[in-house]
Amino acid sequence: MTQTRTIALLAFDDVQIVDVTGPAGVFGTATDVRRRLHRRDPAPYAVTLVTPTGGPARSSCGLTLAADLSLAQAARRDWDTVLVGGGDGVDRLLDNDDLRDGLRALAARSRRFGSICSGALLLADAGLLDGRRATTHWRRCGPMARRWPRVTVEPDRIWVRDGDIYTSAGVTAGMDLALALVEDDLGRDLALAVARVMVMFLKRPGGQAQFSAHLAAQTAETDALRAVQAWILDNLAAEISVDGLAARAGMSPRTFARAFARETGTTPARFVADARLDAARRLLEDTRLPVKTLAARCGFGGEERMRRTFHRTLGVSPETYRRRFAPAPSLQESTS
């Protein structure tokens, strides 16, 4: 049975409101989806809004957020996750000893902690990112690296995990991070369902604006077509033809191709190609498997074909993609 994970979101005057409401929305949607599937289980997430004083926080867009706890009150409790928002108000909170002490206390009493957008500067100011890899809003990466040289700033990442510390890039990237936390907590299938409800990427790698084939797989309306899509994703290394897929769906090839395009917005061949590329990207990001092995596992037939596909679609080789988007070796999962 899933236990309730307590989430503390730190806001302040002139916080970027999406830094708070975006992740809160992801956790709330995950709770709704989980409850529909497992009605008797407790809510997987309980979100609490924290402000430095416990008073309301007026966001940069003018809307006011009501606090549940002050920072001092929150620092006396245990948390599963603590996330610090960003925004223009960050600059007024730097060099604040009370805030530094509060953040350190929160970090010490949480399983994992991190930041959204320029909230990373507050973590750095508290010394919580010393010797760590982190990211932040692209406008803040240079100043952050110069002011806190003990932090390894990674400007090209959507979000970065270094041990129990998570940091995200600007604004909506906080939702990507929250969805990754949901996937880690509750599994890929539930995270995929949340992504579909919220019309967002399950995993947006780096700065690439590529649509996840696994999210697209959820768009078919017909059971037979959804079953075919699931089979494709489970059998990328197989020889896949439109005729064979049509037979699985119990349709003629012509009817199948028309129905598939109508319900998914793409052709069967394009869906297979996108699914193979998506799988290869994820394996490059998450494992150290050789490119030759990845090419075979993902159905490219050979590494040269995979390289051509990467150059044509992403503009980089598989090796360059891995260097740019994979975590540090100590954080990668080794798959044999």
C-alpha positions as CSV (number, residue, x, y, z in Angstrom):
1,M,0.0,0.0,0.0
2,T,1.3,3.4,-1.0
3,Q,2.2,5.7,2.0
4,T,1.5,9.4,1.9
5,R,4.6,11.4,0.9
6,T,4.7,14.9,2.4
7,I,5.8,17.7,0.1
8,A,6.9,21.1,1.3
9,L,7.0,23.9,-1.3
10,L,8.7,27.1,-0.3
11,A,7.3,30.4,-1.7
12,F,8.0,34.0,-1.0
13,D,7.1,37.5,-2.2
14,D,7.7,37.8,-6.0
15,V,8.0,34.0,-6.4
16,Q,7.3,32.8,-10.0
17,I,3.9,31.3,-9.4
18,V,4.4,28.4,-11.9
19,D,7.4,27.3,-9.8
20,V,4.9,26.6,-7.1
21,T,1.6,25.7,-8.8
22,G,3.3,23.7,-11.6
23,P,4.9,21.0,-9.3
24,A,1.8,21.2,-7.0
25,G,-0.4,20.4,-9.9
26,V,1.7,17.4,-10.9
27,F,1.6,16.0,-7.4
28,G,-2.1,16.7,-7.1
29,T,-2.9,15.0,-10.5
30,A,-0.8,12.0,-9.4
31,T,-2.9,11.8,-6.3
32,D,-6.2,11.9,-8.4
33,V,-4.9,9.3,-10.8
34,R,-3.7,7.0,-8.1
35,R,-7.0,7.3,-6.1
36,R,-9.0,6.3,-9.2
37,L,-6.9,3.2,-9.6
38,H,-6.6,2.3,-5.9
39,R,-9.5,3.9,-4.0
40,R,-8.6,2.3,-0.7
41,D,-5.0,3.5,-0.6
42,P,-4.1,6.8,1.2
43,A,-3.3,9.8,-1.0
44,P,0.2,9.4,-2.3
45,Y,1.1,13.1,-1.8
46,A,0.2,15.8,0.6
47,V,1.4,19.2,-0.4
48,T,2.2,22.0,2.1
49,L,3.0,25.6,1.2
50,V,5.7,27.2,3.3
51,T,6.7,30.8,3.4
52,P,9.6,32.5,5.3
53,T,7.2,34.1,7.9
54,G,4.1,32.0,7.6
55,G,2.3,34.9,6.0
56,P,0.9,35.1,2.5
57,A,3.3,35.3,-0.5
58,R,2.4,37.7,-3.3
59,S,3.7,36.1,-6.5
60,S,5.3,38.1,-9.3
61,C,2.1,37.9,-11.4
62,G,0.1,39.6,-8.6
63,L,-1.7,36.5,-7.2
64,T,-1.3,35.8,-3.5
65,L,-0.6,32.4,-2.1
66,A,-1.8,31.5,1.4
67,A,0.8,29.7,3.5
68,D,0.3,26.6,5.6
69,L,3.4,27.0,7.7
70,S,6.3,29.3,8.4
71,L,9.8,28.2,7.6
72,A,10.6,27.9,11.3
73,Q,7.5,25.6,11.8
74,A,8.3,23.5,8.7
75,A,11.9,23.1,9.9
76,R,10.7,21.2,13.0
77,R,8.9,18.6,10.9
78,D,10.0,15.6,8.8
79,W,9.4,15.8,5.1
80,D,9.6,13.4,2.2
81,T,10.4,16.2,-0.3
82,V,11.3,19.9,-0.1
83,L,11.3,22.1,-3.2
84,V,12.2,25.8,-3.2
85,G,10.6,28.0,-5.8
86,G,12.4,30.7,-7.8
87,G,11.6,34.1,-9.2
88,D,12.7,37.7,-8.8
89,G,12.2,37.5,-5.0
90,V,15.2,35.3,-4.8
91,D,17.6,38.2,-4.9
92,R,16.1,39.8,-1.8
93,L,16.5,36.5,0.2
94,L,20.2,36.0,-0.5
95,D,22.7,36.5,2.4
96,N,19.8,36.0,4.8
97,D,21.1,33.9,7.8
98,D,17.6,33.0,9.0
99,L,16.7,31.6,5.6
100,R,20.0,29.8,5.3
101,D,19.5,28.1,8.6
102,G,15.9,27.2,7.8
103,L,16.8,25.6,4.5
104,R,19.6,23.6,6.1
105,A,17.2,22.4,8.8
106,L,14.6,21.5,6.1
107,A,17.2,19.6,4.1
108,A,18.3,17.7,7.2
109,R,14.8,16.5,7.9
110,S,13.8,15.5,4.3
111,R,14.4,12.4,2.2
112,R,15.2,14.5,-0.8
113,F,15.2,18.3,-1.5
114,G,15.7,20.6,-4.3
115,S,14.7,23.7,-6.2
116,I,12.7,25.0,-9.2
117,C,14.3,27.6,-11.5
118,S,16.3,30.3,-9.6
119,G,15.5,28.7,-6.3
120,A,18.8,26.9,-6.8
121,L,20.5,30.1,-5.8
122,L,19.0,29.9,-2.4
123,L,20.2,26.4,-2.0
124,A,23.7,27.4,-3.1
125,D,23.6,30.4,-0.7
126,A,22.9,28.0,2.1
127,G,25.9,25.8,1.1
128,L,23.6,22.9,0.2
129,L,25.0,22.6,-3.3
130,D,28.7,22.7,-2.5
131,G,30.4,19.9,-4.4
132,R,27.2,19.1,-6.3
133,R,25.9,19.2,-9.8
134,A,22.9,21.5,-10.3
135,T,21.0,23.6,-12.9
136,T,18.8,26.7,-12.8
137,H,17.1,29.2,-15.1
138,W,19.4,29.8,-18.1
139,R,19.7,33.5,-17.2
140,R,21.0,32.6,-13.8
141,C,23.5,29.9,-14.8
142,G,26.5,32.2,-15.4
143,P,26.0,34.3,-12.3
144,M,25.4,31.2,-10.2
145,A,28.6,29.5,-11.4
146,R,30.7,32.7,-10.7
147,R,29.3,33.4,-7.3
148,W,29.3,29.8,-6.0
149,P,32.3,28.1,-7.8
150,R,32.0,25.0,-5.6
151,V,28.7,24.2,-7.5
152,T,29.0,22.5,-10.9
153,V,26.4,24.3,-12.9
154,E,24.9,22.4,-15.9
155,P,23.1,25.0,-18.1
156,D,21.8,22.6,-20.7
157,R,19.8,20.3,-18.5
158,I,16.1,20.4,-17.8
159,W,16.7,19.0,-14.4
160,V,19.6,17.5,-12.5
161,R,19.8,14.9,-9.8
162,D,22.9,14.6,-7.6
163,G,22.2,12.1,-4.9
164,D,19.3,13.3,-2.9
165,I,19.4,16.8,-4.4
166,Y,17.2,17.8,-7.4
167,T,17.3,21.0,-9.3
168,S,15.4,22.1,-12.3
169,A,15.8,24.7,-15.1
170,G,13.4,27.6,-15.5
171,V,9.7,27.7,-14.7
172,T,7.9,24.9,-16.5
173,A,10.9,22.6,-16.0
174,G,9.8,22.3,-12.4
175,M,6.9,20.3,-13.7
176,D,9.3,18.0,-15.6
177,L,11.1,17.5,-12.3
178,A,8.0,16.8,-10.4
179,L,6.8,14.3,-12.9
180,A,10.2,12.5,-12.7
181,L,9.8,12.3,-8.9
182,V,6.3,10.8,-9.4
183,E,7.8,8.2,-11.8
184,D,10.4,7.4,-9.2
185,D,7.8,7.1,-6.5
186,L,4.9,5.5,-8.2
187,G,6.2,3.9,-11.4
188,R,6.3,4.8,-15.1
189,D,2.8,3.8,-15.9
190,L,1.3,6.2,-13.4
191,A,3.6,9.0,-14.4
192,L,2.6,8.4,-18.0
193,A,-1.1,8.7,-17.0
194,V,-0.3,12.0,-15.2
195,A,1.6,13.3,-18.3
196,R,-1.4,12.5,-20.5
197,V,-3.9,14.2,-18.2
198,M,-1.6,17.3,-18.0
199,V,-0.7,17.2,-21.7
200,M,3.0,17.3,-21.1
201,F,6.1,15.2,-21.9
202,L,6.8,12.2,-19.8
203,K,10.5,12.9,-20.1
204,R,11.7,16.0,-22.0
205,P,15.4,15.3,-22.5
206,G,17.7,18.3,-22.2
207,G,16.6,21.1,-24.5
208,Q,15.1,18.8,-27.1
209,A,11.5,19.5,-28.1
210,Q,10.8,15.9,-29.1
211,F,7.4,14.3,-28.3
212,S,7.6,11.1,-26.3
213,A,6.5,8.1,-28.3
214,H,5.3,6.6,-25.0
215,L,3.0,9.5,-24.4
216,A,1.7,9.4,-28.0
217,A,1.0,5.7,-27.4
218,Q,-1.8,6.7,-25.1
219,T,-3.8,8.7,-27.7
220,A,-5.4,5.8,-29.7
221,E,-9.1,5.4,-28.9
222,T,-9.6,1.9,-30.2
223,D,-8.6,-1.1,-28.0
224,A,-7.2,-3.0,-30.9
225,L,-5.0,0.0,-31.9
226,R,-3.8,0.5,-28.3
227,A,-2.9,-3.1,-28.1
228,V,-0.9,-2.8,-31.3
229,Q,0.9,0.3,-29.9
230,A,1.7,-1.6,-26.7
231,W,3.1,-4.5,-28.7
232,I,5.3,-2.1,-30.8
233,L,6.8,-0.6,-27.6
234,D,7.5,-4.0,-26.2
235,N,9.0,-5.4,-29.4
236,L,11.1,-2.7,-30.9
237,A,13.9,-5.1,-31.9
238,A,11.5,-7.2,-34.0
239,E,10.8,-6.9,-37.7
240,I,7.8,-4.6,-37.8
241,S,5.6,-4.2,-41.0
242,V,2.3,-2.5,-41.6
243,D,0.9,-5.7,-42.8
244,G,1.9,-7.5,-39.6
245,L,0.5,-4.8,-37.4
246,A,-2.8,-4.7,-39.4
247,A,-3.1,-8.5,-38.9
248,R,-2.6,-8.0,-35.1
249,A,-5.4,-5.4,-35.2
250,G,-7.7,-7.7,-37.2
251,M,-7.9,-5.1,-40.1
252,S,-6.8,-4.9,-43.6
253,P,-3.6,-2.9,-44.1
254,R,-5.4,0.0,-45.8
255,T,-8.1,0.2,-43.1
256,F,-5.5,-0.1,-40.3
257,A,-3.3,2.6,-41.7
258,R,-6.2,5.0,-42.0
259,A,-7.6,4.2,-38.6
260,F,-4.1,4.5,-37.0
261,A,-3.5,7.9,-38.6
262,R,-6.9,9.2,-37.6
263,E,-6.6,8.2,-34.0
264,T,-2.9,9.0,-33.4
265,G,-2.1,11.8,-35.8
266,T,0.8,9.8,-37.3
267,T,1.4,6.9,-39.6
268,P,2.3,3.4,-38.3
269,A,5.8,3.7,-39.8
270,R,6.4,7.1,-38.2
271,F,5.2,5.8,-34.8
272,V,7.6,2.9,-35.0
273,A,10.5,5.2,-35.9
274,D,9.6,7.6,-33.1
275,A,9.3,4.8,-30.6
276,R,12.7,3.4,-31.6
277,L,14.3,6.9,-31.3
278,D,12.7,7.6,-28.0
279,A,13.8,4.2,-26.6
280,A,17.4,4.8,-27.8
281,R,17.5,8.3,-26.3
282,R,16.3,6.9,-22.9
283,L,18.9,4.2,-22.9
284,L,21.6,6.6,-23.8
285,E,20.5,8.8,-20.9
286,D,20.1,6.1,-18.4
287,T,22.7,3.4,-19.2
288,R,26.3,2.9,-20.4
289,L,25.3,0.3,-22.9
290,P,27.4,0.4,-26.1
291,V,25.8,2.2,-29.1
292,K,26.0,-1.1,-31.1
293,T,24.0,-2.9,-28.4
294,L,21.4,0.0,-28.2
295,A,21.0,-0.1,-32.0
296,A,20.1,-3.8,-31.9
297,R,17.9,-3.5,-28.8
298,C,15.9,-0.6,-30.3
299,G,15.4,-2.1,-33.7
300,F,17.7,0.0,-35.8
301,G,19.4,-3.1,-37.2
302,G,22.9,-1.5,-37.0
303,E,24.6,1.4,-35.3
304,E,25.2,3.3,-38.6
305,R,21.5,3.4,-39.3
306,M,21.0,4.6,-35.7
307,R,23.6,7.4,-36.2
308,R,21.9,8.6,-39.4
309,T,18.6,8.7,-37.6
310,F,20.1,10.7,-34.7
311,H,21.8,13.2,-37.1
312,R,18.7,13.6,-39.2
313,T,16.3,14.0,-36.3
314,L,18.3,15.5,-33.4
315,G,21.3,17.0,-35.2
316,V,23.8,15.1,-33.1
317,S,25.4,11.6,-33.0
318,P,24.4,9.1,-30.3
319,E,27.7,9.6,-28.6
320,T,27.3,13.4,-28.4
321,Y,23.7,13.0,-27.2
322,R,24.9,10.8,-24.4
323,R,27.7,13.2,-23.3
324,R,25.2,16.1,-23.3
325,F,22.2,14.5,-21.6
326,A,23.3,11.5,-19.5
327,P,23.8,11.9,-15.8
328,A,27.3,11.6,-14.3
329,P,28.6,8.0,-14.3
330,S,28.1,7.6,-10.6
331,L,24.4,8.3,-11.0
332,Q,23.8,6.1,-14.0
333,E,22.2,2.8,-13.9
334,S,24.3,0.1,-15.4
335,T,22.4,-2.4,-17.4
336,S,23.9,-5.6,-18.8
